[in-house]
Amino acid sequence: MNISIIIPAHNEAKVIAHSLYELTRCGAALNPEIIVVCNGCSDNTAEVVRDFGGAVTCIETDVASKTHALNIGDEAASHFPRFYLDADIRLSLMDIEKVVNAMELTHALAAAPRMQMDLSGSSWAVRSYYEIWCNLPYCREGMIGAGVYALSEEGRQSFKCFPNIIADDRYIRALFTGDQRIGVKDAVSVISAPTRLSGLIKIKTRSRLGGYEFESRFPELLGNETKEYGQAAGELLGEIRLWPKALLYLAVNLLTRVRARRQGIVKGFSHWERDDSSREKFNR
């Protein structure tokens, strides 16, 4: 089966080879068209991508924008389902095949694999935060699209082009109702967590900033998202060992909300922070 995989990459020379290695290995009944769009890179990301030869198409643009890169990749892509994958996500072709099969079986317009956090080398604070976050209904149920999502041809026709926003995955998720998108639990994508609390605060501030931007620009889509925290809160209160971690989780959320609001006022939505500590894991 032919599919397309689009990977926007901005200064991802440290990680892109690991992601592409997973996608170019044999073993799945798929014929992937892999397109990496190197956007505004000042490192050798494009050189690393070209080392994979004809297995990967490398496109370069001077515009440092993820959504601009997604649109360029879309124009070059030929097949569906179409996967949109962050450069630092590790996802095997076998897991992609599971997502494709699930979409065919359910006629889903959008889908995503279950995310798995790589917490190796992460501090106690980072590990504690993700222990709480990963057990929230938002993460356990449905398609959250953390760094990777897939669209059928009909799903892709639901919008003209990717809007210039930070939270492209939230935009895609909110385009579809709960019965149109699925999370595929037996397919796994691996996300590298920050190693330090400072890095966690950076990426969660970016996530909050993207959320505020999305809510201000697309209020009509908010009805497609539901977040039920009541049951999760009850479960946390029932386990004393989780109380310190829950307090840390709440503190990080409060701090990042404040930082995101301030950044939105002072710098707008065009500037956001990036954590590079998670990328250090790839060089060990």
Backbone bond lengths (Angstrom), bond angles and torsions (degrees), N, CA, C in turn:
res aa  C-N    CA-C-N  psi(-1)  N-CA   C-N-CA  omega(-1)  CA-C   N-CA-C  phi
1 M - - - 1.459 - - 1.525 109.99 -
2 N 1.325 116.52 136.90 1.450 121.69 177.56 1.524 110.56 -87.97
3 I 1.315 116.36 132.58 1.455 122.01 174.40 1.523 107.59 -137.51
4 S 1.319 116.83 163.87 1.459 121.57 175.20 1.518 109.74 -118.53
5 I 1.327 115.49 140.97 1.462 122.61 177.54 1.522 107.28 -125.82
6 I 1.319 116.37 122.10 1.458 122.15 -178.28 1.524 108.95 -113.14
7 I 1.335 116.31 126.18 1.461 121.75 -177.10 1.526 109.78 -125.36
8 P 1.325 118.78 107.53 1.463 120.05 171.71 1.527 109.28 -76.94
9 A 1.317 117.83 137.05 1.466 120.48 -175.53 1.522 110.36 -139.29
10 H 1.322 115.94 116.99 1.467 121.76 176.64 1.526 108.34 -117.31
11 N 1.323 116.77 107.84 1.470 122.21 -179.33 1.531 111.34 52.12
12 E 1.323 115.29 56.91 1.464 121.07 -176.80 1.527 112.01 -115.86
13 A 1.324 117.29 30.79 1.464 120.69 -177.84 1.526 112.16 -60.39
14 K 1.337 117.58 -29.38 1.460 120.34 -178.21 1.525 113.03 -72.00
15 V 1.328 117.79 -24.99 1.464 119.62 -170.20 1.521 114.58 -120.69
16 I 1.323 118.28 -22.64 1.459 120.29 -169.44 1.524 112.69 -62.15
17 A 1.325 118.33 -33.86 1.467 119.92 -179.46 1.522 111.35 -64.37
18 H 1.340 117.13 -37.16 1.468 120.43 179.45 1.528 110.11 -65.09
19 S 1.322 117.32 -42.06 1.459 120.78 179.08 1.520 111.09 -65.91
20 L 1.327 117.35 -43.95 1.461 120.88 -178.04 1.524 111.80 -69.79
21 Y 1.323 116.58 -32.19 1.462 119.22 177.80 1.521 110.61 -60.18
22 E 1.333 116.67 -42.46 1.461 120.80 179.03 1.531 111.07 -63.84
23 L 1.320 116.79 -35.42 1.461 121.20 -174.03 1.524 113.04 -84.37
24 T 1.312 117.26 -15.40 1.470 119.65 -177.29 1.524 112.54 -107.64
25 R 1.312 116.45 3.11 1.468 119.39 176.73 1.516 110.01 -75.02
26 C 1.319 116.59 151.13 1.459 121.25 177.58 1.526 109.74 -79.71
27 G 1.317 115.65 164.69 1.461 118.76 173.99 1.504 114.68 129.10
28 A 1.313 119.10 -8.49 1.458 121.16 177.73 1.520 109.35 -119.30
29 A 1.334 115.29 154.61 1.464 120.56 -178.32 1.521 110.54 -85.89
30 L 1.308 116.37 45.00 1.459 121.59 -178.22 1.522 109.91 -124.71
31 N 1.309 114.67 150.27 1.458 121.03 174.07 1.522 106.95 -116.62
32 P 1.332 117.90 89.29 1.466 119.11 -172.71 1.526 113.30 -82.37
33 E 1.304 115.31 135.79 1.452 122.67 168.22 1.535 105.45 -95.87
34 I 1.329 116.99 109.51 1.460 121.64 -174.33 1.522 108.95 -105.31
35 I 1.315 115.55 122.22 1.467 121.68 -177.90 1.523 108.73 -122.99
36 V 1.318 116.53 118.55 1.468 121.46 175.92 1.518 107.95 -106.19
37 V 1.320 115.89 125.12 1.467 120.91 179.09 1.530 107.87 -107.73
38 C 1.320 115.63 103.03 1.460 121.83 179.64 1.529 108.06 -80.28
39 N 1.327 116.22 113.00 1.460 119.40 -172.97 1.518 111.75 -114.94
40 G 1.339 116.22 118.61 1.456 122.00 176.67 1.512 114.32 60.08
41 C 1.315 117.95 32.78 1.463 121.06 -175.17 1.537 111.48 -77.87
42 S 1.323 114.99 139.85 1.464 121.01 173.38 1.523 110.73 -113.68
43 D 1.331 117.17 4.53 1.462 121.46 176.57 1.528 108.70 -112.63
44 N 1.325 117.49 -162.52 1.468 120.78 -175.65 1.528 112.81 -101.30
45 T 1.332 116.73 35.02 1.463 120.30 178.36 1.523 111.55 -53.90
46 A 1.326 117.37 -48.10 1.468 120.89 -177.60 1.529 111.63 -61.49
47 E 1.313 116.39 -37.74 1.473 120.26 179.11 1.522 110.88 -64.02
48 V 1.336 116.37 -41.69 1.464 120.57 178.45 1.521 110.02 -63.21
49 V 1.322 116.81 -42.51 1.464 121.19 -179.16 1.524 110.42 -63.95
50 R 1.304 117.39 -42.63 1.461 120.58 -177.71 1.528 112.42 -67.79
51 D 1.311 117.13 -19.26 1.459 120.27 175.81 1.529 112.17 -63.43
52 F 1.334 117.01 -18.05 1.464 120.99 179.12 1.527 111.96 -84.44
53 G 1.316 116.36 0.49 1.458 121.07 174.01 1.516 113.53 63.04
54 G 1.333 115.30 -142.13 1.456 121.10 -176.07 1.509 114.93 -70.58
55 A 1.327 117.70 -8.84 1.468 119.97 -179.86 1.520 111.95 -71.35
56 V 1.333 116.56 -18.85 1.465 121.35 -176.27 1.526 108.93 -136.18
57 T 1.321 116.16 135.85 1.465 122.10 173.65 1.523 108.66 -93.31
58 C 1.312 116.94 127.10 1.468 122.11 179.93 1.529 109.35 -109.01
59 I 1.326 115.48 124.11 1.459 121.90 176.81 1.528 107.52 -120.22
60 E 1.320 117.01 137.68 1.461 120.81 178.88 1.517 111.14 -117.52
61 T 1.326 115.24 141.89 1.457 122.37 174.22 1.523 108.42 -140.16
62 D 1.314 116.47 146.18 1.462 121.14 179.51 1.527 112.44 -78.24
63 V 1.323 116.82 -12.70 1.462 120.84 -176.74 1.531 109.95 -83.00
64 A 1.314 116.54 116.23 1.468 121.31 -179.20 1.526 109.59 -84.15
65 S 1.322 115.78 80.68 1.462 121.76 -177.86 1.516 109.43 -148.45
66 K 1.324 116.62 124.75 1.457 120.34 -179.67 1.524 111.09 -63.98
67 T 1.326 117.37 -46.83 1.461 119.41 -176.66 1.525 111.54 -68.64
68 H 1.328 117.10 -33.73 1.465 119.75 174.32 1.525 109.64 -62.61
69 A 1.340 116.17 -40.49 1.464 120.53 178.23 1.525 111.05 -66.16
70 L 1.324 117.82 -38.48 1.461 120.76 177.56 1.529 110.62 -61.64
71 N 1.314 116.44 -41.75 1.470 119.91 179.74 1.526 111.55 -67.00
72 I 1.329 116.81 -38.22 1.469 119.97 176.72 1.529 110.03 -64.68
73 G 1.322 115.98 -44.00 1.459 119.98 178.48 1.517 112.26 -62.07
74 D 1.331 115.81 -39.28 1.462 120.41 178.04 1.526 111.43 -60.77
75 E 1.308 116.01 -41.33 1.466 119.82 -179.16 1.530 111.49 -64.41
76 A 1.326 116.18 -30.44 1.464 120.24 -178.11 1.521 112.96 -88.64
77 A 1.326 117.07 -18.95 1.466 120.98 -175.04 1.519 111.84 -76.42
78 S 1.340 114.62 153.69 1.466 120.00 -174.44 1.512 114.49 -119.93
79 H 1.340 118.54 -17.99 1.459 119.85 -166.31 1.525 112.77 -125.60
80 F 1.340 113.86 165.94 1.456 123.94 172.01 1.519 108.08 -136.57
81 P 1.348 116.27 152.25 1.456 128.36 -3.18 1.531 111.42 -58.95
82 R 1.316 114.07 157.28 1.458 121.15 -177.90 1.524 108.84 -118.81
83 F 1.319 116.07 124.67 1.464 121.63 -178.57 1.527 109.58 -102.52
84 Y 1.333 115.12 137.36 1.462 122.62 177.55 1.518 106.77 -117.20
85 L 1.324 115.95 118.53 1.458 120.95 -165.40 1.519 111.25 -132.74
86 D 1.343 116.80 127.12 1.459 120.21 173.87 1.524 109.59 -65.70
87 A 1.317 116.71 149.95 1.463 121.68 -173.21 1.524 113.40 -67.38
88 D 1.332 117.82 -22.11 1.458 119.89 -177.75 1.525 112.59 -99.33
89 I 1.319 118.11 10.35 1.463 122.24 178.32 1.523 109.67 -90.31
90 R 1.318 116.21 136.84 1.462 121.10 175.41 1.524 109.20 -104.29
91 L 1.311 115.56 117.11 1.467 122.26 -176.81 1.520 108.45 -143.60
92 S 1.315 116.47 124.38 1.466 119.85 -177.18 1.525 110.65 -84.77
93 L 1.330 115.32 159.70 1.459 120.14 175.98 1.527 111.54 -63.64
94 M 1.322 117.16 -32.08 1.459 119.70 178.57 1.529 111.01 -65.35
95 D 1.332 116.19 -37.63 1.464 118.84 177.26 1.520 111.19 -72.38
96 I 1.318 117.04 -34.86 1.463 120.16 174.60 1.524 110.21 -62.12
97 E 1.327 115.88 -40.36 1.462 119.75 178.61 1.526 111.09 -61.81
98 K 1.321 117.78 -36.98 1.466 121.45 177.30 1.529 110.79 -63.56
99 V 1.325 116.18 -39.58 1.466 120.13 177.82 1.525 110.20 -65.29
100 V 1.331 116.36 -44.64 1.467 120.59 179.26 1.526 110.56 -59.68
101 N 1.319 117.12 -45.69 1.467 120.87 -179.34 1.522 111.15 -63.20
102 A 1.331 116.67 -40.20 1.464 120.48 179.47 1.523 111.21 -65.94
103 M 1.323 116.82 -37.94 1.468 120.28 178.28 1.528 110.66 -65.62
104 E 1.321 116.47 -40.88 1.463 119.67 178.98 1.522 111.04 -65.28
105 L 1.321 116.02 -40.63 1.465 120.96 -177.15 1.523 111.77 -67.67
106 T 1.317 116.86 -39.72 1.469 121.33 -174.83 1.522 113.75 -99.64
107 H 1.328 116.85 -7.51 1.474 122.43 -175.66 1.533 111.22 59.96
108 A 1.313 115.97 33.19 1.464 121.13 179.33 1.524 110.48 -69.44
109 L 1.318 115.61 145.42 1.458 120.93 177.42 1.515 111.91 -86.66
110 A 1.333 116.09 -25.09 1.466 121.13 -179.14 1.522 108.37 -145.49
111 A 1.325 115.18 150.24 1.464 119.10 -177.66 1.519 109.94 -155.61
112 A 1.321 115.51 161.41 1.460 121.27 175.35 1.519 108.76 -152.00
113 P 1.327 117.86 148.27 1.460 120.69 175.13 1.522 110.66 -74.08
114 R 1.318 115.34 167.50 1.463 120.27 174.32 1.522 108.42 -72.75
115 M 1.309 116.42 134.54 1.464 118.90 -179.18 1.525 110.44 -86.18
116 Q 1.301 115.21 146.88 1.469 122.80 175.62 1.521 108.21 -130.91
117 M 1.326 116.57 124.28 1.453 120.32 -178.25 1.523 110.53 -84.79
118 D 1.310 116.46 129.56 1.457 122.19 171.96 1.529 107.48 -88.78
119 L 1.319 115.72 103.22 1.460 121.62 -175.49 1.527 112.63 -100.56
120 S 1.320 117.13 12.35 1.457 120.17 179.36 1.525 109.31 -62.88
121 G 1.316 116.09 130.97 1.452 121.02 179.89 1.510 114.89 79.60
122 S 1.333 117.27 -1.16 1.463 120.26 -179.60 1.522 110.93 -82.69
123 S 1.314 116.33 148.79 1.461 122.09 -179.99 1.531 110.85 -70.44
124 W 1.346 114.84 167.98 1.471 120.01 178.15 1.513 110.47 -57.64
125 A 1.323 117.97 -40.86 1.459 121.74 -177.59 1.532 111.06 -62.87
126 V 1.323 116.48 -44.23 1.463 120.21 -179.67 1.521 110.46 -66.28
127 R 1.328 116.65 -45.06 1.466 120.30 179.30 1.528 110.88 -62.54
128 S 1.314 116.99 -38.68 1.462 121.02 179.95 1.518 111.24 -66.03
129 Y 1.325 115.81 -42.99 1.468 119.74 179.24 1.528 110.42 -58.32
130 Y 1.328 116.34 -48.02 1.460 119.21 -175.53 1.528 112.52 -73.32
131 E 1.316 117.65 -24.01 1.466 118.56 174.77 1.529 110.18 -62.90
132 I 1.316 116.39 -38.90 1.453 120.16 177.58 1.531 110.14 -74.16
133 W 1.318 116.60 -49.95 1.463 121.13 -174.62 1.522 112.26 -60.41
134 C 1.313 116.96 -42.54 1.464 120.66 -176.26 1.525 112.94 -70.06
135 N 1.322 117.06 -14.67 1.462 120.41 179.73 1.518 113.12 -101.65
136 L 1.329 116.91 4.91 1.454 119.95 174.53 1.527 109.87 -75.41
137 P 1.339 117.84 149.18 1.474 120.36 179.03 1.519 112.59 -54.80
138 Y 1.325 116.23 -33.62 1.465 121.66 179.49 1.524 111.56 -56.23
139 C 1.325 116.36 -36.00 1.468 121.11 -179.13 1.519 112.38 -91.05
140 R 1.316 116.45 -31.26 1.462 119.77 -174.78 1.518 113.28 -81.67
141 E 1.318 117.07 -24.64 1.449 119.97 -172.63 1.534 110.79 -121.93
142 G 1.315 115.47 140.36 1.458 120.40 172.99 1.517 113.47 75.01
143 M 1.309 115.22 -173.99 1.457 122.24 -177.33 1.513 109.87 -93.67
144 I 1.331 118.01 116.33 1.460 118.87 178.26 1.521 111.49 -103.71
145 G 1.332 117.53 -20.67 1.461 119.70 173.69 1.514 113.80 63.57
146 A 1.321 118.12 43.85 1.468 121.03 179.88 1.524 109.80 -77.58
147 G 1.331 116.07 86.81 1.451 120.48 177.24 1.505 115.36 89.29
148 V 1.327 118.22 -8.39 1.466 120.02 178.31 1.524 109.04 -156.99
149 Y 1.327 115.22 137.81 1.461 120.68 172.91 1.519 107.87 -154.70
150 A 1.323 114.74 159.76 1.461 121.23 -179.55 1.515 109.32 -124.93
151 L 1.331 116.18 146.29 1.456 122.17 177.96 1.523 109.74 -127.46
152 S 1.324 114.98 137.77 1.455 119.66 170.46 1.529 108.30 -75.93
153 E 1.316 116.68 172.79 1.464 118.92 179.17 1.529 110.67 -63.30
154 E 1.329 116.40 -40.26 1.464 119.65 177.74 1.523 110.77 -66.23
155 G 1.333 115.80 -39.28 1.455 119.00 178.12 1.513 112.31 -63.06
156 R 1.322 116.64 -40.41 1.462 119.96 -179.87 1.520 111.45 -67.18
157 Q 1.305 117.90 -26.98 1.453 121.50 178.93 1.529 112.29 -75.51
158 S 1.330 117.04 -2.40 1.462 120.85 -179.07 1.523 112.51 -74.21
159 F 1.317 117.90 -14.89 1.459 120.66 178.20 1.524 108.82 -146.33
160 K 1.328 115.38 156.40 1.458 120.69 -174.25 1.521 111.79 -76.38
161 C 1.342 116.74 -55.64 1.455 120.95 178.40 1.524 108.28 -149.60
162 F 1.309 116.32 165.31 1.456 120.04 178.47 1.528 109.11 -69.46
163 P 1.332 117.13 124.90 1.465 118.91 177.95 1.522 110.66 -71.12
164 N 1.306 116.34 155.94 1.465 121.20 -179.35 1.528 109.73 -78.70
165 I 1.330 115.71 82.78 1.460 121.97 -179.66 1.519 109.48 -135.53
166 I 1.331 115.29 164.06 1.464 120.40 178.31 1.523 110.67 -73.43
167 A 1.329 116.52 -47.01 1.466 121.57 -170.69 1.522 111.19 -93.59
168 D 1.332 117.26 69.24 1.463 119.89 179.73 1.514 111.75 -63.90
169 D 1.365 117.47 -35.58 1.459 119.61 -179.60 1.528 111.48 -67.00
170 R 1.332 116.69 -37.58 1.472 118.54 177.70 1.522 110.53 -68.20
171 Y 1.297 117.30 -38.07 1.462 120.96 177.24 1.525 110.33 -59.00
172 I 1.330 116.53 -46.73 1.462 120.68 179.85 1.520 110.29 -63.64
173 R 1.323 117.02 -45.91 1.467 120.33 -179.65 1.526 111.12 -58.67
174 A 1.335 116.51 -42.28 1.460 120.78 -175.75 1.519 113.47 -75.30
175 L 1.319 117.76 -14.49 1.466 120.42 177.24 1.517 112.09 -68.37
176 F 1.342 116.29 -23.23 1.457 120.18 -171.73 1.526 111.10 -118.69
177 T 1.306 115.50 147.72 1.460 120.97 176.08 1.526 109.62 -78.87
178 G 1.318 115.47 169.47 1.456 120.21 -176.61 1.509 114.72 -59.82
179 D 1.327 117.61 -27.32 1.464 119.63 179.64 1.523 112.81 -90.40
180 Q 1.329 116.88 -0.02 1.466 120.71 177.74 1.522 112.44 -102.72
181 R 1.328 118.00 -16.63 1.467 122.06 -178.58 1.526 109.25 -123.85
182 I 1.315 115.19 148.79 1.458 119.46 -177.57 1.528 110.43 -134.81
183 G 1.318 114.64 153.51 1.448 121.87 167.53 1.521 107.58 -106.20
184 V 1.307 117.42 131.60 1.463 121.94 -176.09 1.527 107.61 -101.71
185 K 1.318 116.47 103.41 1.462 121.15 -169.53 1.524 113.77 -72.28
186 D 1.330 117.77 -26.26 1.465 118.29 -179.00 1.526 112.46 -89.92
187 A 1.325 116.90 4.30 1.467 122.09 171.94 1.523 107.80 -110.10
188 V 1.322 117.24 137.46 1.464 120.78 -171.72 1.526 110.60 -127.65
189 S 1.316 115.35 132.74 1.465 121.45 169.28 1.517 107.71 -112.83
190 V 1.316 116.57 139.34 1.468 121.44 -175.26 1.529 109.43 -104.84
191 I 1.329 114.75 126.71 1.459 122.16 -179.33 1.515 108.61 -115.95
192 S 1.304 117.59 128.90 1.459 121.35 178.91 1.527 109.91 -82.13
193 A 1.312 116.05 122.46 1.460 120.77 179.17 1.523 110.32 -80.82
194 P 1.317 117.77 156.20 1.474 120.04 173.63 1.523 110.13 -59.15
195 T 1.298 116.22 154.72 1.469 119.12 177.44 1.517 111.75 -88.10
196 R 1.334 116.27 -24.81 1.462 120.17 -175.48 1.523 111.56 -123.73
197 L 1.324 115.66 156.11 1.455 121.44 179.70 1.527 111.01 -60.29
198 S 1.317 117.55 -36.74 1.465 120.46 179.84 1.520 111.02 -60.28
199 G 1.339 117.03 -38.86 1.462 120.70 177.73 1.518 111.80 -68.32
200 L 1.324 116.49 -39.33 1.461 120.87 177.26 1.528 110.45 -60.26
201 I 1.317 116.19 -43.65 1.463 120.52 179.93 1.523 110.45 -62.38
202 K 1.313 117.66 -37.79 1.465 120.75 178.45 1.521 111.86 -62.35
203 I 1.335 116.72 -49.44 1.466 117.83 -175.21 1.522 111.75 -73.81
204 K 1.323 117.29 -30.17 1.460 118.68 177.22 1.524 111.14 -75.43
205 T 1.316 117.32 -29.68 1.465 119.87 172.51 1.525 109.67 -65.12
206 R 1.312 116.92 -43.71 1.462 120.94 176.84 1.520 110.97 -60.31
207 S 1.337 116.62 -42.25 1.461 120.49 179.14 1.522 111.09 -62.65
208 R 1.336 116.55 -43.23 1.468 120.20 177.95 1.518 110.97 -64.29
209 L 1.317 116.34 -42.88 1.461 120.83 179.37 1.523 110.25 -60.43
210 G 1.332 115.80 -44.19 1.454 120.08 176.89 1.513 112.46 -62.51
211 G 1.334 116.13 -36.78 1.457 120.44 177.92 1.518 112.01 -65.32
212 Y 1.318 116.59 -43.26 1.462 120.14 178.85 1.530 111.15 -64.25
213 E 1.330 115.67 -40.19 1.456 119.40 178.06 1.523 110.82 -63.17
214 F 1.331 115.98 -46.32 1.461 120.75 -179.83 1.530 111.21 -60.05
215 E 1.322 116.62 -46.62 1.463 120.89 -177.39 1.526 111.93 -64.28
216 S 1.330 116.73 -32.11 1.461 119.55 179.58 1.526 112.25 -77.94
217 R 1.327 116.38 -29.43 1.462 119.41 -175.94 1.522 113.76 -94.68
218 F 1.350 117.16 -28.87 1.458 120.61 -175.72 1.533 111.83 -130.02
219 P 1.330 118.30 55.70 1.470 119.84 -178.85 1.521 112.96 -62.04
220 E 1.332 117.03 -24.77 1.460 120.21 -178.41 1.527 112.68 -69.73
221 L 1.333 117.54 -15.20 1.465 121.17 -179.12 1.527 113.43 -94.38
222 L 1.310 117.55 -7.68 1.458 120.48 -173.66 1.523 112.76 -64.22
223 G 1.337 117.07 -25.37 1.463 120.19 -178.92 1.511 113.90 -66.72
224 N 1.330 117.83 -18.45 1.464 120.61 179.25 1.519 112.68 -82.46
225 E 1.330 117.12 -4.60 1.458 121.13 179.60 1.521 110.01 -110.78
226 T 1.319 115.52 132.39 1.464 120.44 174.68 1.516 108.53 -128.98
227 K 1.333 115.26 134.61 1.459 120.77 179.17 1.518 108.58 -130.73
228 E 1.322 115.18 107.69 1.452 121.09 -178.85 1.519 109.43 -102.35
229 Y 1.335 115.60 111.85 1.458 119.56 -177.17 1.526 113.54 -108.00
230 G 1.330 117.41 -6.53 1.453 119.74 -176.27 1.519 113.47 -60.47
231 Q 1.333 116.78 -50.33 1.462 120.79 -179.80 1.514 111.15 -63.41
232 A 1.326 116.61 -41.16 1.464 120.21 179.92 1.520 110.85 -62.58
233 A 1.338 116.66 -41.74 1.470 120.08 178.83 1.525 110.71 -61.57
234 G 1.329 115.97 -40.22 1.466 119.30 178.58 1.511 112.36 -63.56
235 E 1.326 116.62 -39.58 1.464 120.26 178.81 1.529 110.89 -65.11
236 L 1.324 116.93 -40.14 1.462 120.63 -179.52 1.513 111.54 -65.99
237 L 1.330 116.02 -42.71 1.464 119.71 -179.73 1.524 111.70 -65.42
238 G 1.338 115.80 -23.18 1.462 119.35 -179.17 1.513 113.54 -80.19
239 E 1.340 118.37 -11.09 1.468 121.46 -179.83 1.527 109.44 -117.68
240 I 1.322 115.61 105.79 1.459 120.76 -175.53 1.531 111.26 -60.03
241 R 1.320 117.33 -35.27 1.466 120.36 -177.24 1.528 112.30 -62.66
242 L 1.334 116.63 -22.32 1.458 120.57 -177.88 1.531 113.02 -89.49
243 W 1.320 117.78 -8.22 1.463 119.53 -175.96 1.528 113.16 -58.87
244 P 1.342 119.30 -47.81 1.474 118.30 178.53 1.529 112.36 -60.75
245 K 1.322 116.60 -37.45 1.460 120.79 179.89 1.526 110.74 -69.94
246 A 1.324 116.18 -37.48 1.459 119.70 177.89 1.526 110.95 -66.17
247 L 1.325 116.63 -38.67 1.465 120.30 177.26 1.534 110.50 -63.93
248 L 1.333 115.64 -41.93 1.467 119.18 176.65 1.521 110.22 -61.81
249 Y 1.322 117.20 -44.37 1.460 121.87 179.30 1.531 110.77 -57.63
250 L 1.308 116.52 -46.59 1.466 120.81 -180.00 1.526 111.23 -64.96
251 A 1.337 116.49 -39.39 1.461 120.24 -179.80 1.533 110.83 -65.01
252 V 1.323 116.87 -43.26 1.468 120.45 178.27 1.527 110.22 -63.05
253 N 1.327 116.43 -42.29 1.454 119.41 179.32 1.524 111.72 -62.57
254 L 1.321 116.93 -42.78 1.457 120.58 179.76 1.531 110.65 -64.14
255 L 1.330 116.09 -47.00 1.461 120.58 -178.87 1.528 111.21 -61.92
256 T 1.324 117.05 -43.71 1.466 119.43 -176.89 1.527 111.98 -71.83
257 R 1.303 117.10 -29.07 1.467 119.80 173.91 1.528 110.10 -63.77
258 V 1.325 115.77 -45.84 1.463 120.58 -179.92 1.521 109.96 -63.53
259 R 1.335 117.31 -46.14 1.467 121.14 -179.06 1.531 110.99 -63.21
260 A 1.336 116.46 -40.75 1.461 119.65 -179.35 1.525 111.42 -66.35
261 R 1.320 116.56 -41.23 1.463 120.03 177.85 1.527 110.14 -61.24
262 R 1.320 115.32 -42.61 1.462 119.69 -178.84 1.529 110.57 -66.43
263 Q 1.328 116.79 -43.79 1.465 119.43 178.85 1.523 111.55 -62.40
264 G 1.340 116.16 -39.34 1.450 119.67 179.40 1.516 112.22 -62.18
265 I 1.324 116.25 -36.92 1.458 120.74 -179.49 1.524 111.12 -75.87
266 V 1.320 116.73 -45.03 1.467 121.33 -173.47 1.525 112.15 -80.22
267 K 1.347 116.94 -44.41 1.468 120.69 -172.22 1.518 114.16 -115.30
268 G 1.328 116.84 -8.68 1.457 119.48 -177.56 1.523 111.40 76.97
269 F 1.324 115.19 -164.91 1.467 119.95 -176.28 1.527 113.37 -96.15
270 S 1.316 117.61 0.85 1.462 120.21 -177.61 1.523 112.46 -83.32
271 H 1.331 117.61 -14.63 1.472 121.32 -178.93 1.518 109.04 -116.87
272 W 1.334 115.80 128.51 1.460 118.99 174.33 1.518 109.85 -149.11
273 E 1.341 114.20 159.97 1.465 121.17 -172.82 1.526 111.63 -88.83
274 R 1.302 114.83 155.15 1.461 121.43 178.26 1.522 108.87 -132.27
275 D 1.316 115.43 139.86 1.464 120.99 175.96 1.523 109.36 -97.93
276 D 1.319 116.49 128.73 1.459 120.59 178.33 1.534 113.02 -104.94
277 S 1.337 116.76 -5.28 1.463 118.83 -178.19 1.519 111.54 -64.86
278 S 1.354 117.62 -33.27 1.465 120.28 179.30 1.530 110.14 -65.55
279 R 1.304 117.40 -28.88 1.464 120.67 -178.65 1.524 112.51 -77.49
280 E 1.314 116.40 -17.56 1.458 119.76 177.12 1.523 111.98 -65.42
281 K 1.337 117.11 -25.00 1.462 121.41 -178.66 1.530 111.59 -63.31
282 F 1.324 116.39 -30.03 1.465 120.73 -175.74 1.532 111.75 -71.77
283 N 1.319 117.01 -15.50 1.471 120.39 -177.14 1.515 113.04 -103.20
284 R 1.323 116.09 9.91 1.472 119.09 179.60 1.511 111.67 -85.94
